[in-house]
Amino acid sequence: MAVVEEGLTELTAEDVWGEDDGSGAYYLLGTWLDGRIVVHGDSGTVHRLPAEGEETDPDPEVAASFGQFVTMLQNNDLERCQLPMASSRTEREDVRDEIEDSLTAIDEDGGASRALNVCPL
């Protein structure tokens, strides 16, 4: 069903962080590597919550705004298309470095996030 028809799943701070810190509503966008992606309703900050059994990330922010998150995903997807064309490990590492650099250029803190820096060679 389309988001416009059903809406986003609203979560409380307690649903997201395990405690109510008074930060308001969050909205579930989907999953990334089995971890939930949520956007904070007031600030627009996007976070990736750890998957079940995964170590908790001390800084789960992946983007300072929803717009930056979408731009980061677009860049990540486009640049990852280059990986299959790389003919050596060195070229694959170069592509991975390009991805990390472009994500950091869009959102410095989010680009450095462990949540987005998962790019297999």
Secondary structure per residue as TSV (DSSP state, phi and psi in degrees):
chain	resnum	aa	ss	phi	psi
A	1	M	-	360.0	143.8
A	2	A	-	-69.9	146.0
A	3	V	H	-58.3	-38.1
A	4	V	H	-61.8	-31.9
A	5	E	H	-83.5	-36.2
A	6	E	H	-105.7	-27.5
A	7	G	-	82.1	172.2
A	8	L	-	-88.0	149.7
A	9	T	E	-71.1	122.3
A	10	E	E	-87.9	135.5
A	11	L	E	-123.2	148.8
A	12	T	-	-87.9	166.0
A	13	A	H	-59.1	-33.4
A	14	E	H	-66.5	-39.1
A	15	D	H	-61.2	-37.4
A	16	V	H	-83.5	-49.6
A	17	W	H	-106.2	-7.9
A	18	G	S	86.7	0.6
A	19	E	S	-153.5	150.6
A	20	D	-	-89.8	107.5
A	21	D	-	-99.8	9.1
A	22	G	S	75.3	15.0
A	23	S	-	-83.4	-2.4
A	24	G	-	94.8	-165.2
A	25	A	-	-82.7	150.9
A	26	Y	E	-122.6	158.9
A	27	Y	E	-130.4	132.4
A	28	L	E	-78.0	121.9
A	29	L	E	-94.0	-30.2
A	30	G	E	154.3	-149.9
A	31	T	E	-128.9	155.2
A	32	W	E	-139.5	116.2
A	33	L	T	51.2	46.0
A	34	D	T	71.2	-5.4
A	35	G	E	-93.0	145.0
A	36	R	E	-74.5	139.0
A	37	I	E	-104.3	122.7
A	38	V	E	-126.9	150.1
A	39	V	E	-116.0	135.1
A	40	H	E	-76.8	125.5
A	41	G	T	-61.8	-36.2
A	42	D	T	-82.6	-43.6
A	43	S	T	-96.3	-24.0
A	44	G	-	83.1	1.1
A	45	T	-	-64.3	137.6
A	46	V	E	-107.7	134.1
A	47	H	E	-126.6	149.5
A	48	R	E	-111.4	121.7
A	49	L	-	-90.7	144.2
A	50	P	-	-63.9	147.0
A	51	A	-	-71.3	162.9
A	52	E	T	-57.6	129.5
A	53	G	T	83.5	-5.2
A	54	E	S	-86.9	145.8
A	55	E	-	-61.6	138.9
A	56	T	-	-66.9	134.1
A	57	D	-	-88.3	123.3
A	58	P	S	-65.6	-21.3
A	59	D	-	-135.9	84.3
A	60	P	-	-80.8	6.3
A	61	E	E	-68.9	129.3
A	62	V	E	-110.0	-16.4
A	63	A	E	-161.9	144.3
A	64	A	S	-74.8	-19.0
A	65	S	S	-148.3	161.6
A	66	F	H	-64.2	-39.4
A	67	G	H	-60.7	-43.2
A	68	Q	H	-64.6	-38.3
A	69	F	H	-60.6	-46.5
A	70	V	H	-62.8	-42.7
A	71	T	H	-62.7	-41.4
A	72	M	H	-63.6	-42.5
A	73	L	H	-63.3	-42.5
A	74	Q	H	-61.2	-47.1
A	75	N	H	-62.3	-44.8
A	76	N	H	-58.5	-48.4
A	77	D	H	-64.1	-45.3
A	78	L	H	-63.4	-44.7
A	79	E	H	-72.7	-31.4
A	80	R	H	-65.7	-23.0
A	81	C	T	-62.7	-20.0
A	82	Q	T	-78.6	-21.5
A	83	L	G	-57.0	-46.5
A	84	P	G	-63.6	-21.8
A	85	M	G	-85.0	-14.0
A	86	A	-	-69.0	132.9
A	87	S	-	-96.1	-3.6
A	88	S	S	-147.9	165.3
A	89	R	H	-60.9	-37.8
A	90	T	H	-61.2	-43.7
A	91	E	H	-64.9	-39.5
A	92	R	H	-64.1	-39.4
A	93	E	H	-65.1	-38.3
A	94	D	H	-62.7	-42.4
A	95	V	H	-63.1	-45.3
A	96	R	H	-59.1	-42.7
A	97	D	H	-63.7	-38.8
A	98	E	H	-62.0	-42.3
A	99	I	H	-61.3	-49.4
A	100	E	H	-61.1	-41.5
A	101	D	H	-64.2	-42.1
A	102	S	H	-68.5	-38.4
A	103	L	H	-64.5	-41.1
A	104	T	H	-67.5	-34.1
A	105	A	H	-66.6	-32.0
A	106	I	H	-76.8	-45.1
A	107	D	-	-149.5	104.4
A	108	E	H	-56.8	-49.6
A	109	D	H	-69.4	-45.3
A	110	G	H	-65.1	-37.7
A	111	G	H	-64.4	-27.7
A	112	A	T	-86.6	-4.6
A	113	S	-	-62.7	136.5
A	114	R	T	-61.0	-31.5
A	115	A	T	-62.5	-35.1
A	116	L	T	-96.3	-13.1
A	117	N	-	-90.4	49.0
A	118	V	-	-117.7	94.4
A	119	C	-	-132.5	96.6
A	120	P	-	-65.1	148.1
A	121	L	-	-95.4	360.0
